[in-house]
Amino acid sequence: MDVNPQYETQLAGVARDLLVEEFQGKILPADHPITRHVRRVVTRILEANNLGTLKSSSPRSHVIEIPGEVWGADIEIGRTEAVAPGAGGREWELMVVNDDKIVNAAASYGNVVVFTGILPIAKDEQGLAAILGHEIGHVVARHNSERYSSAKILIAVASLLSLLGLDFGFARLISTLLLELPNSRTQELEADRIGLKLSSRACFDPGAAPAMFTRLGELEKSQGRMGVSFLYTHPSSEQRVRLLEEMLPEAYAIRAATPECASIADNLLAFTDAFASGFGGYGARGRSSWA
């Protein structure tokens, strides 16, 4: 990895500008119920793992130019830190895009993007935490910078094969299959492991992660995707479910060792007991037993 934190911060600004431009008109406002729902989950994961806080939930229109910016783009005035999350920074930004056709979520250099099309797969807050934990895990592991750095290796391999008299297109195919895709699959599985730990420490149910990937696998099969992970950038859902199920004992141990999770569990148990006794007696006695 040969990308410095300052350059990563410039990339963060460029990435967000491009996202705002591409999805202009589809970005939900900060006070939208879906945005608030997503923001609550992201905030819990970030704060429980001491990764920082969300700075905003909506795009900013004011920009300033910074000399030497990447591709001549503007860096947002909203980011006041010298470096982006994943490179030491703590200011994260959230964007929720209203597009039910895109079943995806992503995080890059502190920019968290969630498309509404992923919400049925998430199903609930627990499943959404599994998705967001995975995406934030990519940032924690600096996978974007790894891919950026490794691109130089791909170019070198393709050039070498071309010098040996091989067709450039064939060289590209070989370098993609042997370097780019395996690296991506490795990163995805690493993000799965990191994400499960992040969401567990934020007191979400670890069992929601394999359950979510099971639902995702069912969607993939319904759309005709083969379960052969070697030819895809992402591992098969079956492989990911197996990995996550193997990690469940460790994940539950992490949650059990987190003091904040104990208080949440106690409050939930108290509410459940109160609901069963108080609300249950409401119909029988015509009033709540809490009175």
C-alpha contacts under 8 A as a table, 3 or more apart, distances in Angstrom:
res1	aa1	res2	aa2	distance
1	M	145	S	6.56
1	M	146	E	5.41
1	M	149	S	5.40
1	M	150	S	7.56
2	D	145	S	7.84
2	D	149	S	6.01
3	V	7	Y	6.55
3	V	8	E	6.77
3	V	145	S	6.18
3	V	148	Y	7.92
3	V	149	S	6.93
4	N	7	Y	5.46
4	N	8	E	6.36
5	P	8	E	4.94
5	P	9	T	6.24
5	P	83	V	5.57
5	P	84	A	7.08
5	P	87	A	5.20
5	P	88	G	7.58
6	Q	9	T	5.08
6	Q	10	Q	6.51
6	Q	82	A	6.63
6	Q	83	V	5.50
6	Q	84	A	7.81
7	Y	10	Q	5.06
7	Y	11	L	6.27
8	E	11	L	4.93
8	E	12	A	6.14
8	E	83	V	7.17
8	E	84	A	6.57
8	E	87	A	7.26
8	E	109	Y	6.89
8	E	145	S	7.55
9	T	12	A	4.90
9	T	13	G	6.49
9	T	82	A	7.21
9	T	83	V	5.08
9	T	84	A	4.70
9	T	109	Y	7.14
10	Q	13	G	5.22
10	Q	14	V	6.32
10	Q	69	E	6.55
10	Q	70	V	6.39
10	Q	75	I	6.74
11	L	14	V	5.03
11	L	15	A	5.95
11	L	70	V	6.83
11	L	109	Y	7.49
12	A	15	A	5.14
12	A	16	R	6.25
12	A	84	A	6.78
12	A	108	S	7.06
12	A	109	Y	5.12
12	A	110	G	7.03
12	A	111	N	7.07
13	G	16	R	5.28
13	G	17	D	6.18
13	G	74	D	7.14
13	G	75	I	4.72
13	G	76	E	5.97
14	V	17	D	5.15
14	V	18	L	6.22
14	V	70	V	7.08
14	V	73	A	6.05
14	V	74	D	6.89
14	V	75	I	6.51
15	A	18	L	5.24
15	A	19	L	6.26
15	A	108	S	7.77
15	A	111	N	7.95
16	R	19	L	4.98
16	R	20	V	6.13
16	R	111	N	6.67
17	D	20	V	5.20
17	D	21	E	6.17
17	D	73	A	7.90
17	D	74	D	7.56
17	D	75	I	7.74
17	D	76	E	7.74
18	L	21	E	5.08
18	L	22	E	6.01
19	L	22	E	5.11
19	L	23	F	6.02
20	V	23	F	5.46
20	V	24	Q	5.49
20	V	27	I	7.92
20	V	59	P	6.83
21	E	24	Q	5.34
23	F	26	K	5.46
23	F	27	I	6.45
23	F	97	V	7.05
24	Q	27	I	6.34
26	K	97	V	5.45
26	K	98	N	5.14
26	K	99	D	7.09
27	I	58	S	7.55
27	I	95	M	6.64
27	I	96	V	5.70
27	I	97	V	4.49
27	I	98	N	6.07
28	L	32	H	6.36
28	L	35	T	6.67
28	L	58	S	7.56
28	L	95	M	7.57
28	L	96	V	5.67
28	L	97	V	6.01
28	L	98	N	6.35
29	P	32	H	5.46
29	P	35	T	7.07
29	P	57	S	7.23
29	P	58	S	5.93
30	A	35	T	5.88
30	A	36	R	6.80
30	A	56	S	7.85
30	A	57	S	5.01
30	A	58	S	5.65
31	D	35	T	6.70
31	D	36	R	6.33
32	H	35	T	5.22
32	H	36	R	6.21
33	P	36	R	5.11
33	P	37	H	6.11
34	I	37	H	4.99
34	I	38	V	6.21
34	I	96	V	7.94
35	T	38	V	5.18
35	T	39	R	5.89
35	T	57	S	7.47
35	T	96	V	6.06
36	R	39	R	4.97
36	R	40	R	6.10
37	H	40	R	5.33
37	H	41	V	6.75
38	V	41	V	5.33
38	V	42	V	6.27
38	V	96	V	7.92
38	V	128	L	7.80
39	R	42	V	5.11
39	R	43	T	5.93
39	R	54	L	7.99
39	R	57	S	7.66
39	R	94	L	7.29
40	R	43	T	5.22
40	R	44	R	6.30
41	V	44	R	5.27
41	V	45	I	6.43
41	V	125	E	7.06
41	V	128	L	7.43
41	V	129	A	6.09
41	V	132	L	7.98
42	V	45	I	5.27
42	V	46	L	6.18
42	V	54	L	7.94
42	V	129	A	7.50
42	V	132	L	6.86
43	T	46	L	5.20
43	T	47	E	5.96
43	T	53	T	6.41
43	T	54	L	6.60
44	R	47	E	5.41
44	R	48	A	5.80
44	R	202	A	5.80
45	I	48	A	5.38
45	I	49	N	6.24
45	I	129	A	7.70
45	I	133	G	7.01
45	I	198	L	6.28
45	I	199	S	5.92
45	I	201	R	7.63
45	I	202	A	5.18
46	L	49	N	5.46
46	L	50	N	6.01
46	L	51	L	4.85
46	L	52	G	5.64
46	L	53	T	6.15
47	E	50	N	4.93
47	E	51	L	6.11
47	E	52	G	6.03
47	E	53	T	6.46
47	E	202	A	7.98
48	A	51	L	7.80
48	A	198	L	7.91
48	A	201	R	6.26
48	A	202	A	5.07
49	N	198	L	6.44
49	N	201	R	6.79
49	N	202	A	7.18
51	L	85	P	7.85
51	L	90	R	6.15
52	G	89	G	7.71
52	G	90	R	4.16
52	G	91	E	6.09
52	G	92	W	7.07
53	T	90	R	6.32
53	T	91	E	5.81
53	T	92	W	5.97
54	L	57	S	7.61
54	L	91	E	6.03
54	L	92	W	4.61
54	L	93	E	5.36
54	L	94	L	6.94
55	K	91	E	5.71
55	K	92	W	5.70
55	K	93	E	5.53
56	S	59	P	7.91
56	S	92	W	7.74
56	S	93	E	5.46
56	S	94	L	6.44
57	S	93	E	6.29
57	S	94	L	4.86
57	S	95	M	5.85
57	S	96	V	7.91
58	S	94	L	7.13
58	S	95	M	6.30
59	P	95	M	7.68
60	R	63	V	7.80
60	R	76	E	7.42
60	R	78	G	7.25
62	H	76	E	7.05
62	H	77	I	6.53
63	V	74	D	6.19
63	V	75	I	6.31
63	V	76	E	4.93
63	V	77	I	5.33
64	I	74	D	6.01
64	I	75	I	6.27
64	I	76	E	6.60
64	I	77	I	6.21
65	E	69	E	7.53
65	E	73	A	7.55
65	E	74	D	5.02
65	E	75	I	6.36
66	I	69	E	5.64
66	I	74	D	6.89
66	I	75	I	6.83
68	G	72	G	7.51
69	E	72	G	5.42
69	E	73	A	6.12
69	E	74	D	7.04
69	E	75	I	7.64
70	V	73	A	6.02
76	E	79	R	6.14
77	I	80	T	6.96
79	R	91	E	7.04
81	E	84	A	7.02
81	E	89	G	6.55
81	E	90	R	7.92
81	E	91	E	7.29
82	A	89	G	7.40
83	V	87	A	6.18
83	V	88	G	6.23
83	V	89	G	5.00
84	A	87	A	5.64
84	A	88	G	6.48
84	A	89	G	4.47
84	A	90	R	6.97
84	A	91	E	6.99
84	A	92	W	7.99
84	A	109	Y	5.86
84	A	110	G	6.20
85	P	88	G	5.61
85	P	89	G	4.14
85	P	90	R	5.29
85	P	91	E	6.44
85	P	92	W	6.64
85	P	109	Y	5.64
85	P	110	G	4.82
85	P	139	V	7.14
85	P	140	V	7.78
86	G	89	G	6.63
86	G	109	Y	6.13
86	G	110	G	6.95
86	G	139	V	5.06
86	G	140	V	5.00
86	G	141	A	7.11
86	G	142	R	5.72
87	A	109	Y	7.96
87	A	142	R	7.47
91	E	110	G	7.05
92	W	110	G	4.72
92	W	111	N	6.10
92	W	112	V	7.39
93	E	110	G	6.26
93	E	111	N	5.05
93	E	112	V	6.04
94	L	111	N	6.10
94	L	112	V	4.78
94	L	113	V	6.00
94	L	114	V	7.98
95	M	111	N	7.59
95	M	112	V	6.17
95	M	113	V	4.81
95	M	114	V	6.42
96	V	113	V	5.79
96	V	114	V	4.83
96	V	115	F	5.89
96	V	116	T	7.24
97	V	113	V	7.25
97	V	114	V	6.12
97	V	115	F	4.75
97	V	116	T	6.28
98	N	115	F	6.08
98	N	116	T	5.33
98	N	117	G	7.87
99	D	102	I	5.85
99	D	115	F	5.85
99	D	116	T	5.51
99	D	117	G	5.97
100	D	103	V	7.04
100	D	115	F	6.98
100	D	116	T	5.16
100	D	117	G	3.70
100	D	118	I	7.53
101	K	117	G	5.51
102	I	115	F	6.19
102	I	116	T	7.39
102	I	117	G	5.05
102	I	118	I	7.12
103	V	115	F	6.57
103	V	116	T	7.38
103	V	117	G	4.40
103	V	118	I	4.35
103	V	119	L	7.99
104	N	114	V	6.70
104	N	115	F	5.78
104	N	117	G	6.76
104	N	118	I	5.33
105	A	112	V	7.67
105	A	113	V	5.57
105	A	114	V	4.39
105	A	115	F	5.86
105	A	118	I	6.97
105	A	131	I	7.47
105	A	132	L	7.47
105	A	135	E	7.19
106	A	112	V	5.90
106	A	113	V	5.20
106	A	114	V	6.54
106	A	132	L	7.93
106	A	135	E	5.51
107	A	110	G	6.33
107	A	111	N	5.32
107	A	112	V	4.30
107	A	113	V	6.10
107	A	135	E	5.28
107	A	136	I	5.89
107	A	138	H	7.10
107	A	139	V	6.57
108	S	111	N	5.18
108	S	112	V	6.69
108	S	138	H	7.64
108	S	139	V	6.08
108	S	144	N	6.88
109	Y	139	V	6.06
109	Y	142	R	7.99
109	Y	144	N	7.70
110	G	139	V	6.89
112	V	135	E	7.95
112	V	136	I	7.76
114	V	118	I	7.48
115	F	118	I	5.93
115	F	119	L	7.68
116	T	119	L	5.46
117	G	120	P	6.78
118	I	121	I	5.39
118	I	122	A	6.30
119	L	122	A	4.84
119	L	123	K	6.02
119	L	124	D	7.71
119	L	128	L	7.19
120	P	123	K	4.89
121	I	127	G	7.62
121	I	212	M	6.46
121	I	215	R	6.17
121	I	216	L	6.27
122	A	125	E	7.30
122	A	126	Q	7.54
122	A	127	G	4.29
122	A	128	L	4.71
122	A	130	A	7.92
122	A	131	I	7.16
122	A	212	M	6.12
123	K	127	G	6.01
123	K	128	L	7.28
123	K	212	M	7.95
124	D	127	G	5.40
124	D	128	L	6.21
125	E	128	L	5.02
125	E	129	A	6.13
126	Q	129	A	5.14
126	Q	130	A	6.53
126	Q	204	F	5.83
126	Q	205	D	6.14
126	Q	208	A	5.78
127	G	130	A	5.06
127	G	131	I	6.51
127	G	208	A	5.29
127	G	209	A	6.32
127	G	211	A	7.76
127	G	212	M	5.72
128	L	131	I	5.11
128	L	132	L	6.12
129	A	132	L	5.11
129	A	133	G	5.70
129	A	199	S	5.99
129	A	204	F	6.88
130	A	133	G	5.20
130	A	134	H	6.30
130	A	195	G	6.83
130	A	196	L	6.62
130	A	199	S	6.38
130	A	206	P	7.75
130	A	208	A	6.56
130	A	209	A	4.93
130	A	212	M	7.38
131	I	134	H	5.29
131	I	135	E	6.43
131	I	195	G	7.94
131	I	209	A	7.58
132	L	135	E	5.02
132	L	136	I	5.98
132	L	195	G	7.54
133	G	136	I	5.21
133	G	137	G	5.94
133	G	194	I	7.53
133	G	195	G	4.02
133	G	196	L	6.43
133	G	198	L	5.81
133	G	199	S	5.47
134	H	137	G	4.93
134	H	138	H	6.72
134	H	191	A	5.21
134	H	192	D	5.27
134	H	193	R	7.83
134	H	194	I	6.83
134	H	195	G	4.03
134	H	196	L	7.01
135	E	138	H	5.34
135	E	139	V	7.11
135	E	191	A	7.04
135	E	195	G	7.20
136	I	139	V	5.20
136	I	140	V	6.34
136	I	191	A	7.99
136	I	195	G	6.89
137	G	140	V	4.98
137	G	141	A	6.19
137	G	190	E	7.98
137	G	191	A	4.82
137	G	192	D	7.40
137	G	194	I	5.31
137	G	195	G	5.02
137	G	198	L	7.67
138	H	141	A	5.28
138	H	142	R	6.09
138	H	143	H	5.44
138	H	144	N	7.46
138	H	187	Q	7.53
138	H	188	E	7.84
138	H	191	A	5.38
139	V	142	R	4.86
139	V	143	H	6.38
139	V	144	N	7.32
140	V	143	H	7.94
141	A	191	A	7.58
142	R	145	S	5.57
142	R	146	E	6.47
143	H	146	E	4.88
143	H	147	R	6.19
143	H	187	Q	6.75
144	N	147	R	5.21
144	N	148	Y	6.19
145	S	148	Y	4.90
145	S	149	S	6.04
146	E	149	S	5.18
146	E	150	S	6.02
147	R	150	S	5.06
147	R	151	A	6.17
148	Y	151	A	5.40
148	Y	152	K	7.65
149	S	152	K	5.97
149	S	153	I	7.63
150	S	153	I	5.09
150	S	154	L	6.56
151	A	154	L	5.03
151	A	155	I	6.35
152	K	155	I	5.19
152	K	156	A	6.32
153	I	156	A	5.06
153	I	157	V	6.22
154	L	157	V	5.19
154	L	158	A	6.18
154	L	175	S	6.14
154	L	176	T	7.73
154	L	179	L	7.30
154	L	180	E	7.61
155	I	158	A	5.21
155	I	159	S	6.11
156	A	159	S	5.12
156	A	160	L	6.15
157	V	160	L	5.13
157	V	161	L	6.27
157	V	171	A	7.74
157	V	175	S	6.63
158	A	161	L	5.23
158	A	162	S	6.21
158	A	168	F	6.85
158	A	171	A	5.14
158	A	172	R	5.84
158	A	175	S	6.56
159	S	162	S	5.04
159	S	163	L	6.27
159	S	168	F	7.92
160	L	163	L	5.09
160	L	164	L	6.42
161	L	164	L	5.06
161	L	165	G	6.72
161	L	166	L	5.58
161	L	167	D	7.82
161	L	168	F	7.42
161	L	171	A	5.80
162	S	165	G	5.23
162	S	166	L	4.99
162	S	167	D	6.19
162	S	168	F	5.59
162	S	171	A	6.84
163	L	166	L	7.22
166	L	170	F	6.92
166	L	171	A	6.65
167	D	170	F	5.19
167	D	171	A	6.21
168	F	171	A	4.90
168	F	172	R	6.13
169	G	172	R	5.05
169	G	173	L	6.31
170	F	173	L	5.03
170	F	174	I	6.25
171	A	174	I	5.15
171	A	175	S	6.11
172	R	175	S	5.22
172	R	176	T	5.98
173	L	176	T	5.12
173	L	177	L	6.16
174	I	177	L	5.24
174	I	178	L	5.95
175	S	178	L	5.28
175	S	179	L	5.46
175	S	180	E	6.76
176	T	179	L	5.54
176	T	180	E	4.71
176	T	181	L	6.01
177	L	180	E	6.26
177	L	181	L	5.53
177	L	182	P	7.08
177	L	231	L	7.48
178	L	181	L	6.75
178	L	182	P	6.43
179	L	182	P	5.74
179	L	183	N	5.99
180	E	183	N	5.29
180	E	184	S	6.23
181	L	184	S	4.99
181	L	185	R	6.19
181	L	230	F	7.83
181	L	231	L	7.63
181	L	232	Y	6.79
181	L	233	T	4.92
182	P	185	R	5.05
182	P	186	T	6.07
182	P	230	F	7.68
182	P	233	T	7.28
183	N	186	T	5.07
183	N	187	Q	6.18
184	S	187	Q	5.02
184	S	188	E	6.11
184	S	233	T	5.59
184	S	234	H	6.72
185	R	188	E	5.03
185	R	189	L	6.24
185	R	233	T	5.76
185	R	234	H	5.27
185	R	235	P	5.57
186	T	189	L	5.34
186	T	190	E	6.14
187	Q	190	E	4.99
187	Q	191	A	6.03
188	E	191	A	5.04
188	E	192	D	6.20
188	E	234	H	6.48
188	E	235	P	7.25
189	L	192	D	4.92
189	L	193	R	6.40
189	L	235	P	7.53
189	L	240	R	7.02
190	E	193	R	5.17
190	E	194	I	6.20
191	A	194	I	5.01
191	A	195	G	5.65
192	D	195	G	5.11
192	D	196	L	6.13
192	D	240	R	7.58
192	D	244	L	7.37
193	R	196	L	5.38
193	R	197	K	6.59
193	R	244	L	7.19
193	R	247	M	7.75
194	I	197	K	5.29
194	I	198	L	6.23
195	G	198	L	4.98
195	G	199	S	6.13
196	L	199	S	5.35
196	L	200	S	6.00
196	L	206	P	6.46
196	L	209	A	7.06
196	L	244	L	7.67
196	L	251	A	6.74
197	K	200	S	5.10
197	K	201	R	6.10
197	K	251	A	5.93
197	K	254	I	7.20
198	L	201	R	5.29
198	L	202	A	6.40
199	S	202	A	4.95
199	S	203	C	6.57
199	S	204	F	5.54
199	S	205	D	7.71
199	S	206	P	7.20
200	S	203	C	5.09
200	S	204	F	5.22
200	S	205	D	6.41
200	S	206	P	5.70
200	S	251	A	5.88
200	S	252	Y	6.96
200	S	254	I	6.35
200	S	255	R	5.12
201	R	204	F	7.42
201	R	254	I	6.07
201	R	255	R	5.26
201	R	258	T	6.40
201	R	261	C	7.84
202	A	255	R	7.57
202	A	261	C	7.42
203	C	255	R	5.75
203	C	258	T	7.74
203	C	260	E	7.44
203	C	261	C	4.96
203	C	264	I	7.72
204	F	255	R	7.91
205	D	208	A	5.63
205	D	209	A	7.97
205	D	252	Y	7.97
206	P	209	A	5.88
206	P	248	L	6.39
206	P	251	A	6.08
206	P	252	Y	6.50
207	G	210	P	6.07
207	G	211	A	6.52
207	G	245	E	7.76
207	G	248	L	6.89
208	A	211	A	5.04
208	A	212	M	5.95
209	A	212	M	5.16
209	A	213	F	6.39
209	A	241	V	7.90
209	A	244	L	7.06
210	P	213	F	5.10
210	P	214	T	6.09
210	P	240	R	7.46
210	P	241	V	4.75
210	P	242	R	7.77
210	P	244	L	5.83
210	P	245	E	6.40
211	A	214	T	5.06
211	A	215	R	6.49
211	A	241	V	7.72
212	M	215	R	5.18
212	M	216	L	6.27
213	F	216	L	4.76
213	F	217	G	5.99
213	F	237	S	5.74
213	F	238	E	7.87
213	F	240	R	7.16
213	F	241	V	6.17
214	T	217	G	5.02
214	T	218	E	6.37
214	T	237	S	6.58
214	T	238	E	7.26
214	T	241	V	6.73
215	R	218	E	5.11
215	R	219	L	6.41
216	L	219	L	5.08
216	L	220	E	6.26
216	L	237	S	6.94
217	G	220	E	5.00
217	G	221	K	6.22
217	G	236	S	7.62
217	G	237	S	5.07
217	G	238	E	7.02
218	E	221	K	5.19
218	E	222	S	6.21
219	L	222	S	5.09
219	L	223	Q	6.33
220	E	223	Q	5.16
220	E	224	G	6.39
220	E	225	R	5.33
221	K	224	G	5.03
221	K	225	R	5.36
221	K	226	M	7.04
221	K	227	G	7.99
222	S	225	R	7.60
227	G	236	S	5.67
227	G	237	S	7.87
227	G	238	E	7.85
228	V	231	L	6.50
228	V	232	Y	7.53
228	V	236	S	6.72
229	S	232	Y	5.31
229	S	233	T	7.65
229	S	234	H	6.89
229	S	235	P	4.89
229	S	236	S	4.99
230	F	233	T	7.81
230	F	235	P	7.51
232	Y	235	P	6.72
235	P	239	Q	6.54
235	P	240	R	6.81
236	S	239	Q	5.35
236	S	240	R	6.51
237	S	240	R	5.03
237	S	241	V	6.04
238	E	241	V	5.17
238	E	242	R	6.34
239	Q	242	R	5.28
239	Q	243	L	6.37
240	R	243	L	5.10
240	R	244	L	6.15
241	V	244	L	5.18
241	V	245	E	6.03
242	R	245	E	5.19
242	R	246	E	6.27
243	L	246	E	5.25
243	L	247	M	6.50
244	L	247	M	5.00
244	L	248	L	6.33
245	E	248	L	5.21
246	E	249	P	7.31
247	M	250	E	5.50
247	M	251	A	6.18
248	L	251	A	4.91
248	L	252	Y	5.99
249	P	252	Y	5.29
249	P	253	A	6.18
250	E	253	A	5.02
250	E	254	I	6.28
251	A	254	I	5.06
251	A	255	R	6.37
252	Y	255	R	5.07
252	Y	256	A	6.06
253	A	256	A	5.00
253	A	257	A	6.09
254	I	257	A	5.18
254	I	258	T	6.43
255	R	258	T	5.27
255	R	261	C	6.29
256	A	259	P	7.54
256	A	261	C	6.81
256	A	262	A	6.94
258	T	261	C	5.51
258	T	262	A	7.01
259	P	262	A	5.35
259	P	263	S	6.90
260	E	263	S	5.38
260	E	264	I	6.47
261	C	264	I	5.05
261	C	265	A	6.14
262	A	265	A	5.10
262	A	266	D	6.14
263	S	266	D	5.00
263	S	267	N	6.12
264	I	267	N	5.14
264	I	268	L	6.11
265	A	268	L	5.07
265	A	269	L	6.09
266	D	269	L	5.08
266	D	270	A	6.09
267	N	270	A	5.02
267	N	271	F	6.09
268	L	271	F	5.09
268	L	272	T	6.09
269	L	272	T	5.01
269	L	273	D	6.13
270	A	273	D	5.14
270	A	274	A	6.03
271	F	274	A	5.00
271	F	275	F	5.91
272	T	275	F	5.05
272	T	276	A	6.13
273	D	276	A	5.13
273	D	277	S	6.14
274	A	277	S	5.24
274	A	278	G	5.34
274	A	279	F	7.32
275	F	278	G	5.38
275	F	279	F	5.08
275	F	280	G	6.74
276	A	279	F	5.94
276	A	280	G	5.16
276	A	281	G	7.98
277	S	280	G	5.21
277	S	281	G	6.02
277	S	289	S	7.33
278	G	281	G	5.37
278	G	282	Y	6.36
278	G	288	S	5.35
278	G	289	S	4.87
278	G	290	W	6.06
279	F	282	Y	4.94
279	F	283	G	7.42
279	F	288	S	6.17
279	F	289	S	7.64
280	G	283	G	6.55
280	G	284	A	7.52
281	G	284	A	5.13
281	G	285	R	5.95
281	G	286	G	7.67
281	G	287	R	7.31
281	G	288	S	6.39
281	G	289	S	6.42
282	Y	285	R	5.52
282	Y	286	G	5.12
282	Y	287	R	4.68
282	Y	288	S	4.75
282	Y	289	S	6.96
283	G	286	G	5.26
283	G	287	R	7.16
285	R	288	S	7.63
287	R	291	A	7.70
288	S	291	A	5.90
